[in-house]
Amino acid sequence: MADTLVAQIPQAFHHESEEVPDQSYLEPKPAALSDDLSNELYELLLLAFDQDQAVEGTTKLYEAVSNGQAELVVCAADVVRDFSLDHMPALCESHSVLYVFVPSRYVLGQSCGFDYSISAATITCHEGSDLAAAITEMKEKLQENQNGM
């Protein structure tokens, strides 16, 4: 067994968190949200997941947007070339759904109450929801942020 050849993992596959945003395939790079606005968004995501008004992942994102249930889509900007996210902006725009990017998959997952990173989260709104006003307010703030850039 001493002659067994073991290939080394190429350096390109090593993951360093500070390198990931530079590897993002998104062009142009998404505009950053202010810390205050990011924190408000993360709090809303946590509340939405606690009240079953949000879904995680790209498959559920596409279902919610296509079915007209999505109110707000949040994607991580440090996702390295994900085919399922390539068409997300066009899909959201065609269904008039607001979407934003946050810097980190890990922080997005944590803010949704998970112990793992996620590439996307979608806030949905049910009739008579306690979060309806908060979702509308957040969408207005995000629109202002995007228009102000």
C-alpha positions in Angstrom: 0.0 0.0 0.0 3.0 2.3 0.2 2.9 2.8 -3.5 -0.7 4.1 -3.5 -0.9 7.4 -5.3 -2.9 10.1 -3.5 -3.6 13.2 -5.5 -3.6 16.5 -3.7 -6.6 18.7 -3.9 -6.0 21.6 -6.3 -5.6 24.9 -4.6 -8.6 26.2 -6.6 -10.9 23.9 -4.5 -9.8 25.2 -1.1 -12.4 27.4 0.5 -11.3 30.6 2.2 -14.3 32.7 3.2 -12.6 36.0 2.4 -12.0 34.9 -1.2 -15.5 33.9 -2.0 -17.0 37.3 -2.7 -14.2 37.9 -5.3 -15.2 34.7 -7.0 -18.9 35.7 -7.3 -20.1 35.4 -10.9 -22.6 38.2 -10.5 -21.8 41.1 -12.9 -22.3 43.8 -12.1 -21.7 43.2 -8.4 -24.9 43.7 -6.4 -25.0 47.0 -4.4 -24.4 46.5 -0.7 -27.2 47.2 1.8 -26.4 49.4 4.8 -25.8 47.6 8.1 -29.0 48.9 9.5 -31.1 47.8 6.5 -29.3 44.4 6.4 -30.1 43.8 10.1 -33.7 44.7 9.6 -33.9 42.3 6.7 -32.3 39.5 8.7 -34.7 40.1 11.6 -37.7 40.0 9.1 -36.3 36.7 7.7 -36.1 35.1 11.1 -39.7 36.2 11.9 -40.9 35.0 8.6 -39.3 31.5 9.1 -40.7 31.4 12.6 -44.2 32.0 11.3 -43.8 29.6 8.3 -43.9 32.6 5.8 -40.6 31.9 4.2 -38.9 29.1 2.2 -35.3 28.3 1.7 -33.4 27.1 -1.4 -33.6 27.7 -5.1 -36.2 25.1 -5.9 -38.7 26.5 -3.5 -37.7 30.0 -4.6 -38.7 29.2 -8.2 -42.0 27.6 -7.0 -43.0 30.5 -4.8 -42.2 33.1 -7.5 -43.9 31.1 -10.3 -47.0 30.5 -8.1 -47.3 34.2 -7.2 -46.6 33.5 -3.5 -43.3 35.3 -3.3 -43.1 38.8 -1.8 -39.3 39.2 -1.4 -36.4 37.1 -2.6 -33.0 37.3 -0.8 -30.0 35.6 -2.4 -26.4 35.3 -1.3 -23.9 37.1 -3.5 -21.1 34.7 -2.6 -22.7 31.8 -4.4 -20.1 30.6 -6.8 -21.7 29.9 -10.2 -25.1 28.3 -9.4 -27.1 27.5 -12.6 -30.3 27.6 -10.7 -29.6 31.2 -9.6 -28.6 32.4 -13.0 -32.1 33.0 -14.2 -33.5 34.2 -10.8 -33.3 38.0 -11.6 -35.2 37.6 -14.9 -37.8 35.3 -13.2 -38.3 37.8 -10.4 -38.5 40.8 -12.7 -41.1 39.0 -15.0 -43.3 38.3 -11.9 -42.7 41.8 -10.4 -41.0 40.3 -7.3 -38.4 42.3 -5.5 -35.0 40.6 -5.0 -31.9 41.6 -3.2 -28.5 40.2 -2.6 -26.7 39.8 0.8 -23.0 39.2 1.0 -22.9 35.8 2.7 -24.6 32.4 2.4 -23.5 31.6 5.9 -25.0 34.8 7.4 -28.2 34.3 5.3 -28.6 30.8 6.7 -27.9 31.9 10.3 -30.4 34.8 10.0 -33.1 32.3 8.9 -32.5 30.2 12.0 -30.4 27.5 10.4 -27.0 26.0 11.4 -25.9 25.9 7.8 -25.5 28.3 4.9 -28.2 28.7 2.2 -28.0 30.4 -1.2 -31.6 31.8 -1.2 -34.6 32.6 0.9 -38.0 33.7 -0.2 -40.5 35.6 2.0 -44.1 34.7 1.3 -47.2 36.5 2.6 -50.4 35.0 3.7 -53.7 36.9 3.9 -54.2 38.3 7.4 -50.6 37.8 8.2 -49.1 39.6 11.2 -46.0 40.3 9.0 -47.8 41.9 6.1 -47.1 45.4 7.2 -43.5 44.6 8.0 -43.0 43.0 4.7 -44.5 45.9 2.8 -42.3 48.4 4.8 -39.1 46.3 4.1 -39.9 46.2 0.4 -40.4 50.0 0.3 -37.0 50.5 2.1 -35.3 48.1 -0.3 -36.8 49.9 -3.3 -35.6 53.2 -2.0 -32.1 51.7 -1.4 -32.0 50.4 -5.0 -33.4 53.6 -6.5 -30.9 55.7 -4.5 -27.9 53.9 -6.0 
